[in-house]
């Protein structure tokens, strides 16, 4: 295959274009919205709600002390959860962000590579299982994808029409994206690096400098936070390896077969770009092609390199790359020649993507274990029971569902939290995990409880707070208790310890 000299000649009438836009948006909504409430909240989602479902000042305390990443989303949820906290309702904003990403990406594809590219891009993105997952999760990742497209569109328009307002808007939207997830800054690096492929005479340096200043000022608080407030928030992430990188590639494309097809499309577009640079030099067309290629490859490659020193490579952190993958498909359909081969390759990719989405099927799988674990305990707890957590982060999801489900179960007993200071809960503390009591107090409480429910994740390496239960609990449990029930809920283990009955004195 070779690269054509211009965008595809096919141009849709206004009616057909609007129809295609509505169809792709409707398809994304049809795949994303149904089933929003069919799965319980995952651990990360409960953390989002716990951050947000408090006073505005309380949410800001969590942002300042522990969770600045995604703070615009937490503030949005702070207002949204005042109206309801059900699974469907809480996830609805992210579903809307995911759905809105599709038509905006189609507009970007149309402005850069033509109508055929826009249709292919829109269909590929509407069927993207990674975007669909983000749209059904109460986290900021779908918003990051939307802002990645919006900032790229502003960049393209800012080059075409060098107006200060467009570049100020670019700086603001890109900065907002970084505040929604700081590692989305790698998408910005790709955007700005692509300008190296634009003829110098076409770079609007004055407006670019204004945009970069706005961006730098906007991201400065997040950069300061990242440098001064790193207290182990990402220490749960394992070292990067080929399996992690391959997992991202499978999620971003839709499966192993699609990885190979996208790699071929990437190679064909890259080869055409190199050929055009050699024969004709830099141009606006080479810049747009480079923009897409860098969007797809630079963020995951840079994150993998960074993760050699500090492990950060996690698939959802790269959700902002997914629209770039769909745009790569649109670019290939519009620019590769011969046209029949390009359209055939695009149709094959879309068919396999549709199969992947159908197999994935709503409701999209989540690691949602806290609700089932809380139900299990509420059905069996007795007056006087205590609950202990090790590690402490398990308290966030378990305590949320324990308190949420108990009112609907007349007579249900809520075990007493043995780990924390009186009155401290994940919903009232600026550190999110609640304030652990001194180890001596925890030991005394555990030793005096008739039964203890231990909520744990075995062999975990992440301990974001002091762990008095892990320090004093094992010896007490070995000495005075017997494990009488054990149940697994995903990676969460619920174990009931019952006090041993002292043997009667020998006569």
C-alpha positions in Angstrom: 0.0 0.0 0.0 1.1 3.6 -0.6 0.0 7.0 0.7 -2.2 9.1 -1.5 -1.3 12.7 -2.0 -4.4 14.1 -0.4 -7.5 13.2 1.6 -10.0 10.8 0.1 -12.1 12.4 -2.6 -15.3 10.9 -1.2 -17.3 13.7 0.3 -20.7 13.1 1.9 -23.6 15.5 1.5 -24.6 17.5 4.6 -27.5 15.2 5.3 -25.5 12.0 5.0 -22.7 13.5 7.2 -25.2 14.5 9.9 -26.8 11.0 9.6 -23.4 9.3 10.0 -22.6 11.4 13.0 -26.0 10.6 14.7 -25.7 6.9 13.9 -22.2 6.6 15.3 -23.1 8.6 18.4 -26.3 6.5 18.9 -24.2 3.3 18.5 -21.8 4.5 21.2 -24.7 5.3 23.5 -26.4 2.0 22.8 -23.3 0.1 23.8 -22.4 2.3 26.7 -25.5 3.3 28.6 -27.5 0.0 29.0 -26.2 -2.0 31.9 -24.7 1.0 33.8 -26.3 -0.2 37.0 -26.0 -4.0 36.5 -22.6 -4.2 38.1 -21.7 -3.1 41.7 -19.1 -0.4 42.1 -15.5 -1.5 41.7 -12.9 -0.6 44.4 -11.7 2.4 42.4 -15.2 3.6 41.8 -16.0 3.4 45.5 -12.9 5.5 46.1 -14.2 8.1 43.6 -17.6 8.3 45.5 -15.9 8.3 48.9 -13.8 11.3 47.7 -16.8 13.1 46.3 -19.7 12.2 48.6 -19.0 14.7 51.4 -19.1 18.4 51.8 -17.3 20.5 49.2 -14.6 21.4 51.8 -14.3 17.7 52.7 -13.7 16.7 49.0 -11.1 19.5 48.7 -9.4 18.2 51.8 -8.9 14.8 50.2 -7.7 16.5 47.0 -5.1 18.5 48.9 -3.9 15.7 51.1 -4.0 12.6 48.9 -6.0 12.6 45.6 -5.2 15.7 43.5 -5.2 13.5 40.4 -8.7 13.6 38.8 -9.8 16.5 41.1 -12.0 18.1 38.5 -13.9 14.9 38.2 -14.2 14.6 42.0 -15.6 18.1 42.2 -18.1 17.2 39.5 -19.1 14.1 41.4 -19.4 16.2 44.6 -22.3 18.0 43.0 -23.7 15.1 41.1 -23.9 12.6 44.0 -26.0 15.1 46.0 -28.8 14.0 43.6 -28.2 10.3 43.9 -25.6 7.5 44.6 -27.0 4.6 42.7 -24.7 2.8 40.2 -26.5 4.0 37.1 -26.7 7.6 38.2 -23.2 7.9 39.4 -21.8 6.4 36.2 -24.0 8.5 33.9 -21.5 11.4 33.5 -18.7 9.2 32.4 -21.0 7.4 30.0 -21.9 10.8 28.5 -18.2 11.7 28.2 -17.5 8.5 26.3 -20.4 8.9 24.0 -19.5 12.6 23.3 -15.9 11.5 22.4 -17.2 9.7 19.3 -18.8 12.7 17.4 -16.0 15.0 18.4 -13.4 12.6 17.1 -15.4 12.3 13.8 -15.3 16.1 13.5 -11.5 16.0 14.0 -11.1 13.2 11.5 -13.2 15.0 8.9 -11.2 18.3 9.4 -8.0 16.4 8.9 -8.5 13.5 6.5 -12.0 13.8 5.1 -15.4 12.2 5.4 -14.4 8.6 4.8 -11.8 8.9 7.5 -14.4 10.4 9.8 -16.9 7.5 9.3 -14.2 4.9 9.9 -12.8 6.7 12.9 -16.3 7.1 14.4 -17.3 3.5 13.9 -13.9 2.2 15.3 -14.2 4.5 18.4 -17.9 3.6 19.0 -16.9 -0.1 19.1 -13.8 0.4 21.1 -14.0 -1.8 24.2 -11.5 0.3 26.0 -13.5 3.5 25.6 -16.7 1.6 26.5 -15.1 0.3 29.7 -14.1 3.8 30.6 -17.6 5.0 29.9 -19.0 2.5 32.4 -16.7 3.4 35.2 -17.0 6.2 37.7 -13.5 7.4 37.1 -12.1 10.3 35.0 -10.7 8.2 32.1 -13.6 8.8 29.7 -13.3 12.5 30.4 -9.5 12.3 29.6 -10.3 10.7 26.2 -12.8 13.5 25.4 -10.3 16.2 26.4 -7.6 14.5 24.3 -9.8 14.8 21.2 -10.9 18.4 22.1 -7.3 19.6 22.7 -6.1 18.0 19.4 -8.9 19.6 17.5 -8.0 23.0 19.0 -4.4 22.4 18.0 -5.3 21.6 14.4 -7.6 24.6 14.2 -5.0 26.8 15.9 -2.5 26.0 13.1 -5.0 26.5 10.4 -6.4 29.7 11.8 -3.7 31.3 14.0 -5.9 33.1 16.4 -4.9 33.8 20.0 -8.3 32.7 21.3 -7.8 29.2 19.8 -4.4 28.8 21.4 -5.6 30.0 24.8 -8.4 27.5 24.6 -5.9 24.8 23.6 -3.8 25.6 26.7 -6.8 25.6 29.0 -8.3 22.3 27.7 -4.9 20.6 27.7 -4.2 21.7 31.2 -7.6 20.5 32.3 -6.8 17.1 30.8 -3.6 16.9 32.9 -5.6 17.7 36.0 -8.0 14.9 35.2 -5.0 12.6 34.9 -1.5 13.8 35.1 -0.1 11.1 32.8 -2.3 12.4 30.0 0.5 15.0 29.7 2.2 12.5 27.4 -0.6 13.1 24.9 0.4 16.8 25.0 4.0 15.9 24.4 2.9 14.0 21.3 0.8 16.9 20.1 3.6 19.5 20.4 6.3 17.1 19.1 4.2 16.7 15.9 4.8 20.4 15.1 8.4 19.4 14.1 6.8 18.0 11.0 5.2 21.2 10.0 7.0 23.7 7.8 8.6 26.4 9.9 6.7 29.1 8.0 3.4 27.6 8.9 4.0 27.4 12.7 2.2 30.3 14.4 5.0 31.0 16.9 3.5 33.9 18.6 0.1 32.2 19.3 2.0 28.9 20.1 4.0 30.7 22.8 0.8 32.1 24.3 -0.8 28.7 24.3 2.2 27.0 25.9 2.4 29.7 28.6 -1.3 29.1 29.4 -0.6 25.4 29.5 2.5 25.7 31.7 0.7 28.0 34.2 -2.3 25.6 34.2 -0.3 22.4 34.9 2.1 24.0 37.4 0.0 23.2 40.4 -0.3 19.5 39.4 3.4 19.3 38.7 4.1 20.8 42.2 1.7 18.3 43.8 3.3 15.3 41.9 6.8 16.4 43.1 5.9 17.1 46.7 3.0 14.9 47.6 4.0 11.5 46.3 3.1 9.4 49.3 2.9 6.0 47.6 -0.4 6.5 45.7 1.0 4.5 42.7 3.1 2.0 44.7 0.6 -0.7 43.9 1.6 -0.8 40.2 3.9 -3.7 39.4 7.1 -3.3 37.3 6.5 -2.9 33.6 6.9 -6.0 31.4 5.9 -7.3 28.0 2.6 -8.7 29.4 1.6 -5.2 30.7 2.4 -3.6 27.3 0.7 -6.3 25.4 -2.4 -5.9 27.7 -2.6 -2.2 26.8 -2.2 -3.0 23.1 -5.0 -5.6 23.3 -7.3 -3.2 25.1 -6.6 -0.3 22.8 -7.1 -2.2 19.6 -9.6 -5.0 20.6 -7.5 -8.2 20.5 -4.4 -10.0 19.3 -5.5 -10.1 15.7 -6.3 -6.4 15.7 -2.9 -5.6 17.2 -1.3 -7.2 14.1 -3.6 -5.3 11.7 -3.1 -2.0 13.4 0.7 -2.6 13.4 0.5 -3.1 9.6 -1.6 0.1 9.1 0.8 2.0 11.4 3.8 0.7 9.4 2.2 1.6 6.0 1.3 5.1 7.1 4.8 5.6 8.7 6.5 4.4 5.5 4.4 6.7 3.4 5.3 9.6 5.8 9.0 8.9 5.5 8.7 8.7 1.7 6.9 12.0 1.5 9.4 13.7 3.8 12.2 12.6 1.5 10.6 13.6 -1.7 8.6 16.7 -0.8 9.8 17.7 2.6 7.6 18.9 5.4 4.0 19.9 4.8 0.7 20.3 6.5 -0.2 16.8 5.4 3.0 15.3 6.8 2.3 17.1 10.1 -1.2 15.7 10.4 0.0 12.1 9.7 2.8 12.6 12.2 0.3 13.9 14.7 -1.7 10.7 14.5 1.4 8.4 14.6 2.9 10.2 17.6 -0.5 10.1 19.4 -0.6 6.4 19.1 2.9 5.4 19.9 4.6 8.1 22.0 2.5 8.0 25.2 2.7 4.2 25.7 6.4 4.1 24.7 7.3 7.0 27.0 5.3 5.6 29.9 7.0 2.2 29.5 10.4 3.9 29.6 9.4 6.0 32.7 8.1 2.8 34.3 11.6 1.2 34.3 12.5 3.8 36.9 9.1 4.3 38.6 6.4 1.8 37.7 3.4 3.6 36.3 2.4 1.5 33.3 -1.3 0.7 33.6 -3.7 0.4 30.7 -6.4 2.8 32.0 -3.7 5.5 32.4 -3.5 5.5 28.6 -7.1 5.9 27.7 -6.3 9.2 26.1 -4.5 7.2 23.3 -7.7 5.4 22.2 -9.1 8.2 20.0 -5.7 8.3 18.3 -6.0 4.6 17.5 -9.4 5.2 15.9 -8.0 8.2 14.0 -5.2 6.0 12.7 -7.8 3.7 11.2 -9.5 6.7 9.6 -6.2 8.0 8.2 -5.4 4.6 6.7 -8.8 4.4 5.0 -8.5 7.9 3.6 -4.8 8.0 2.5 -3.7 4.4 1.7 -3.7 3.3 -2.0 -5.1 1.4 -3.9 -8.4 2.5 -2.4 -10.0 -1.0 -2.6 -7.1 -2.4 -0.5 -7.5 0.4 2.0 -11.2 0.0 2.3 -10.8 -3.8 2.6 -8.3 -3.4 5.4 -10.5 -0.9 7.1 -13.6 -3.2 6.8 -11.6 -6.1 8.2 -10.5 -4.1 11.2 -14.0 -2.8 11.8 -15.5 -6.3 11.5 -13.0 -7.7 14.0 -13.6 -4.7 16.3 -17.3 -5.4 16.2 -16.8 -9.0 17.1 -14.6 -8.0 20.0 -17.2 -5.5 21.2 -20.0 -8.2 20.9 -18.0 -10.7 22.9 -17.2 -8.0 25.5 -20.9 -7.2 25.7 -22.6 -4.9 28.2 -22.4 -4.8 31.1 -18.7 -4.6 30.7 -16.8 -6.7 33.3 -15.5 -5.1 36.4 -13.6 -6.2 39.5 -16.6 -5.5 41.8 -16.2 -7.4 45.0 -17.1 -5.1 47.9 -20.9 -5.4 47.6 -20.9 -9.2 47.6 -18.5 -9.3 50.5 -20.6 -6.8 52.6 -23.8 -8.8 51.8 -22.0 -12.0 53.0 -21.0 -10.4 56.3 -24.4 -8.7 57.0 -26.1 -12.1 56.6 -23.9 -13.7 59.2 -22.8 -10.9 61.7 -23.9 -11.1 65.3 -24.0 -8.5 68.1 -20.5 -7.8 69.4 -18.7 -8.7 66.2 -15.8 -6.6 65.1 -14.3 -6.0 61.7 -10.6 -5.4 60.9 -8.9 -4.5 57.6 -5.5 -5.5 56.3 -4.5 -3.6 54.2 -6.5 -0.5 55.1 -7.6 0.3 51.6 -10.1 -2.6 51.7 -12.1 -0.6 54.2 -13.1 2.0 51.6 -15.1 -0.3 49.4 -16.3 -2.7 52.1 -17.4 0.0 54.5 -19.3 1.9 51.8 -21.4 -1.1 50.9 -21.7 -2.2 54.5 -23.3 1.1 55.5 -25.3 1.3 52.3 -26.8 -2.2 52.5 -27.5 -2.4 56.2 -30.6 -0.1 56.3 -32.3 -2.3 53.8 -31.8 -5.4 56.0 -33.9 -5.1 59.2 -32.1 -6.6 62.1 -28.8 -6.7 60.3 -25.8 -6.2 62.5 -23.0 -3.9 61.4 -19.7 -5.1 62.9 -17.7 -2.5 64.9 -14.6 -1.2 63.1 -11.7 -2.3 65.4 -9.0 -0.3 63.5 -9.9 3.3 63.6 -10.3 6.2 66.0 -13.9 6.7 67.2 -16.0 8.5 64.6 -13.5 8.1 61.8 -14.7 6.7 58.5 -13.5 6.9 54.9 -16.2 9.5 54.3 -15.0 11.9 57.0 -11.2 11.9 56.7 -9.0 14.0 54.4 -6.7 11.0 53.8 -9.6 8.9 52.5 -8.7 5.7 54.3 -9.8 6.9 57.8 -7.5 7.4 60.8 -6.0 4.3 62.2 -6.1 4.0 66.0 -2.8 3.4 67.9 -1.6 -0.2 67.7 -2.1 -0.7 71.4 -5.7 0.3 71.1 -6.3 -2.0 68.1 -4.7 -4.9 70.0 -6.9 -4.3 73.0 -10.1 -4.1 70.9 -9.2 -7.3 68.9 -8.3 -9.2 72.1 -11.7 -8.3 73.6 -13.9 -9.1 70.6 -15.9 -12.4 70.6 -15.7 -12.7 66.8 -13.6 -10.8 64.2 -14.3 -10.4 60.5 -10.9 -9.9 58.8 -11.2 -8.2 55.4 -8.0 -8.6 53.5 -6.2 -8.8 50.1 -3.5 -11.5 50.6 0.0 -10.8 49.5 -0.7 -7.2 48.7 2.3 -4.9 48.4 0.4 -1.6 48.7 0.1 -0.1 52.2 -1.0 3.6 51.9 -1.4 4.1 55.6 0.1 2.6 58.8 -1.2 -0.9 59.4 -1.7 -1.7 63.1 -3.9 -4.7 62.3 -1.0 -6.2 60.3 1.4 -5.3 63.1 -0.4 -6.7 66.1 -3.3 -8.7 64.7 -1.6 -12.0 63.6 -0.3 -12.8 67.0 -3.6 -12.1 68.7 -5.5 -14.2 66.1 -3.1 -17.1 66.5 -3.2 -17.0 70.3 -6.9 -16.6 71.0 -9.0 -17.2 67.8 -9.8 -19.9 65.3 -10.7 -19.3 61.7 -14.2 -20.7 61.2 -15.3 -19.3 57.8 -13.4 -18.2 54.8 -14.9 -16.8 51.6 -13.2 -15.3 48.5 -14.7 -12.4 46.5 -12.3 -11.8 43.6 -9.1 -10.7 45.3 -10.9 -9.9 48.5 -10.8 -12.5 51.3 -13.4 -12.5 54.1 -12.4 -14.6 57.1 -14.3 -15.0 60.3 -12.3 -15.6 63.5 -14.1 -17.0 66.5 -12.7 -16.8 70.0 -11.6 -20.2 71.4 -13.5 -21.5 74.3 -11.2 -22.1 77.3 -11.0 -25.7 78.3 -12.6 -26.4 81.8 -10.1 -26.9 84.6 -9.0 -30.5 85.2 -10.4 -32.1 88.4 
